[in-house]
Amino acid sequence: MFPSPMDMGTVTPITAYLIAFVGSALGLLSSERARNATGASRNGWLAVAAVSIGGLGIWGMHFTAMLGTWMGANVAYDIPVTLLSMVVAIVVVAIGLVVALRHDGDERFWPLAAGGLVTGLGVAAMHYTGMSAIVINAEITYNPGIVALSVAIAVVASIVALWFTREVTGPLTVLGASLVMGLAVTGMHYTGMHAMSVTVDQGAAIITGNSEELIMSLIIAGAGFSVIITFLLALTSPDEERREEAEVLERVLQRTESRRLGQR
C-alpha cells in the first residue's frame, strides 16, 4: 500500500487563516487592555486573550483546516482527545502571556524566550494531540524532520506573538501584528500536516460518526465569543483607559527608578 494523497482544499486554508487572524487580533486587543489594568480586571483580560489566541486563533484554526482536509477516507474524531487539545491550547497561551506580561516594561529577552518556549511547545503539543484524535481506517506516520521544523516554527511564532502582546498598541499596529501572527500559526499547522503520511486500508469498514458536527459547533461558538469580546472592547471607556494607562506608566517608571537605584 502507498500513502494516499491529501487534499487540503483551496478555500479551507484561507478560512483557517482568517480564523487565526481574528483570534490573534482579539487576543492582542485583550492583552493591550490587560497591560492597562490591574487586579481582577487584568486577570480577566488575560483570560480573554488566552481564549482568543489559544481557543479561537490556534485550536479553531486547526480544526477548521482539518475539517476541510480529505485524507483518502472518511474521518471521525475522538471527542475527549479533541477537547483536551483545546484545553492545552488555551492553558499554554495563558502561561506564556502571564510570563511575558509579568515583566511588562522589562526590556530583557529572557521572559519572552521562556514564555515563547512554553507556549510554542504547547502549541505543537496541541497540534499533535489534535492529530491523535483522528479516527480513520489507515496508518498515519510522520516525517521526524518536518515535525521538528513545525515545532521550531511554533516556538519562534510564539515568541513573536508574545512580543506583540507586550509591545503592540493601537488599532493599525494590532491589525498588522495580527496578519503576521495568523500567518505564523497557519504556517505551523500546514507544516505539521506535510509531515504526515496516510496509508488507507481500502478493505476496512467506513468510519461513521457525528464528531465533525460537535467540532463545528465549538468553532461557531468561538465565533460568537469573538462577537461578544468585540462589543466589550468597543464599550471600554476611553477616559478609564487613559487613566489606567497613566497608572501603568507610573508603575513602570517606579520599577525603572528602583532598578537604577539598586545598581548604584
C-alpha positions in Angstrom: 0.0 0.0 0.0 1.1 3.5 -0.8 0.4 6.8 1.1 -2.9 8.4 0.0 -2.7 11.9 -1.4 -4.3 14.5 0.9 -6.4 17.3 -0.5 -6.3 20.3 1.8 -8.5 22.4 -0.5 -8.2 26.0 -1.6 -10.9 27.8 0.3 -10.2 25.9 3.6 -6.7 27.3 4.1 -8.0 30.8 3.5 -10.8 30.3 6.0 -8.4 28.8 8.6 -6.1 31.8 8.2 -9.0 34.2 8.7 -9.9 32.4 11.9 -6.3 32.6 13.1 -6.2 36.3 12.2 -9.4 37.1 14.1 -8.3 35.2 17.2 -4.9 36.9 17.1 -6.5 40.3 16.7 -8.9 39.8 19.6 -6.1 38.4 21.7 -3.8 41.4 21.1 -6.6 43.9 21.8 -7.4 42.0 25.1 -3.7 41.8 26.1 -3.5 45.6 25.5 -6.4 46.0 27.9 -4.6 43.7 30.4 -1.5 45.8 30.3 -3.5 48.8 31.2 -5.5 47.1 34.0 -4.8 45.8 37.5 -6.1 43.1 39.8 -9.1 41.1 38.7 -9.6 43.2 35.6 -6.1 42.4 34.4 -6.6 38.7 35.1 -9.9 38.8 33.3 -8.4 40.4 30.2 -5.5 37.9 30.2 -8.1 35.0 30.3 -9.9 36.6 27.4 -6.6 36.9 25.5 -5.7 33.3 26.1 -9.1 32.0 25.0 -9.0 34.3 21.9 -5.5 33.3 20.8 -5.4 29.7 22.1 -9.1 28.7 21.7 -10.1 30.5 18.5 -6.8 31.5 16.8 -5.0 28.2 17.3 -7.5 25.5 18.1 -10.3 26.9 15.9 -7.9 27.4 13.0 -6.5 23.8 13.4 -9.8 22.1 13.3 -11.3 24.3 10.6 -8.3 23.3 8.5 -8.8 19.6 9.4 -12.5 19.5 8.6 -11.6 20.7 5.1 -8.9 18.2 4.5 -9.6 14.9 2.6 -7.2 12.1 3.7 -8.4 9.5 1.3 -11.1 8.0 3.6 -13.8 9.1 6.0 -12.6 10.6 9.2 -14.1 10.9 12.7 -12.6 12.4 15.8 -12.2 11.2 19.4 -14.1 13.8 21.3 -12.3 13.7 24.7 -8.9 14.0 23.0 -10.2 16.8 20.8 -11.5 18.7 23.8 -8.1 18.0 25.6 -6.3 19.6 22.7 -8.4 22.8 23.1 -7.7 23.0 26.8 -3.9 22.5 26.1 -4.0 25.4 23.6 -5.7 27.8 26.0 -3.6 26.9 29.0 -0.2 27.1 27.3 -1.1 30.5 25.8 -2.3 31.7 29.2 1.1 30.6 30.8 3.0 32.4 28.0 1.0 35.6 28.5 1.5 35.6 32.3 5.3 35.1 31.9 5.7 37.7 29.2 3.3 40.4 30.7 4.5 39.9 34.3 7.7 41.5 33.1 5.9 44.3 31.2 8.4 47.2 30.8 11.4 44.8 31.2 13.5 45.1 28.0 15.3 41.8 28.7 14.7 39.0 26.2 14.5 36.0 28.5 10.9 36.5 29.7 9.8 36.4 26.0 12.1 33.4 25.3 10.8 31.5 28.3 7.2 32.3 27.6 7.6 31.6 23.9 9.3 28.2 24.6 6.5 27.1 26.9 3.8 28.3 24.5 5.5 27.0 21.4 6.0 23.5 22.7 2.4 23.7 24.0 1.1 24.7 20.6 3.0 21.9 19.0 1.6 19.5 21.6 -1.9 20.8 20.9 -1.4 20.2 17.2 -0.2 16.6 17.5 -2.7 15.9 20.3 -5.4 17.1 17.9 -4.0 14.9 15.2 -4.0 11.9 17.5 -7.8 12.4 17.9 -8.2 11.3 14.2 -10.2 8.1 13.9 -9.5 6.6 10.4 -9.0 3.2 8.9 -5.5 4.0 7.9 -1.9 4.0 9.1 -0.6 7.5 9.9 3.1 8.2 10.0 5.2 11.3 10.5 8.4 12.6 9.0 10.6 13.4 12.0 12.5 16.2 10.3 9.4 18.1 9.2 7.8 17.5 12.7 10.9 19.1 14.2 10.6 22.0 11.8 6.9 22.5 12.7 7.9 22.6 16.4 10.6 25.2 15.7 8.1 27.3 13.8 5.7 27.1 16.7 8.3 28.3 19.2 9.5 31.2 17.1 5.9 32.2 16.2 5.1 32.1 19.9 8.0 34.4 20.9 6.9 36.8 18.2 3.3 36.6 19.3 4.2 37.3 22.9 6.4 40.2 21.9 3.4 41.6 20.0 1.2 41.1 23.1 3.7 43.0 25.2 4.6 45.8 22.8 1.8 46.4 20.3 -0.7 49.3 20.8 -3.2 51.0 18.6 -5.6 49.5 16.0 -3.4 49.8 12.9 -0.4 48.1 14.7 -2.7 45.4 16.1 -4.0 44.8 12.5 -0.5 44.4 11.1 0.6 42.2 14.0 -2.5 40.0 13.7 -1.8 39.4 10.0 1.7 38.2 10.9 0.5 36.1 13.8 -2.2 34.5 11.7 0.3 33.6 9.0 2.7 32.1 11.6 0.1 30.0 13.3 -1.4 28.7 10.0 2.1 28.1 8.6 2.9 25.9 11.6 -0.3 23.9 11.1 0.3 23.2 7.4 4.0 22.4 8.0 2.8 19.8 10.5 0.3 18.5 8.0 3.0 18.0 5.4 4.9 15.9 8.0 2.0 13.4 7.9 1.5 10.4 5.6 -1.8 8.5 5.5 -1.9 4.9 4.1 -5.6 3.9 3.8 -6.8 0.4 4.4 -9.1 0.0 1.4 -10.7 -3.1 2.7 -11.7 -1.7 6.1 -15.2 -0.6 7.1 -16.2 3.1 6.5 -15.9 5.3 9.6 -19.1 7.0 10.7 -20.0 9.4 13.4 -21.1 13.0 14.2 -17.9 14.3 15.8 -17.4 16.8 13.0 -20.8 18.4 13.9 -19.6 18.9 17.5 -16.3 20.4 16.5 -18.0 22.8 14.0 -20.4 23.8 16.8 -17.5 24.6 19.0 -15.9 26.7 16.3 -19.2 28.6 15.7 -19.4 29.2 19.5 -15.9 30.6 19.3 -17.1 33.0 16.6 -19.9 34.1 18.8 -17.5 34.6 21.6 -15.5 36.8 19.3 -18.5 39.0 18.7 -19.1 39.4 22.4 -15.5 40.3 23.0 -15.6 42.8 20.2 -18.5 44.6 21.9 -16.7 44.5 25.2 -13.6 46.1 23.7 -15.8 48.7 22.0 -17.6 49.6 25.2 -14.4 50.2 27.2 -14.4 53.8 28.3 -11.6 55.9 26.7 -11.3 58.0 29.8 -10.9 55.0 32.0 -8.4 53.5 29.6 -6.3 56.7 29.7 -6.4 56.7 33.5 -5.3 53.0 33.5 -2.5 53.8 31.0 -1.3 56.6 33.3 -1.3 54.3 36.3 0.6 51.6 34.4 3.2 54.1 33.1 3.7 55.3 36.6 4.3 51.8 37.8 6.8 51.1 35.0 8.7 54.4 35.8 8.8 53.4 39.5 10.2 50.0 38.7 12.8 51.5 36.4 13.8 54.0 39.0 14.1 51.2 41.6 16.4 49.2 39.4 18.5 52.3 38.7 18.9 53.0 42.4 19.7 49.3 43.1 22.5 49.4 40.5 24.3 52.2 42.3 
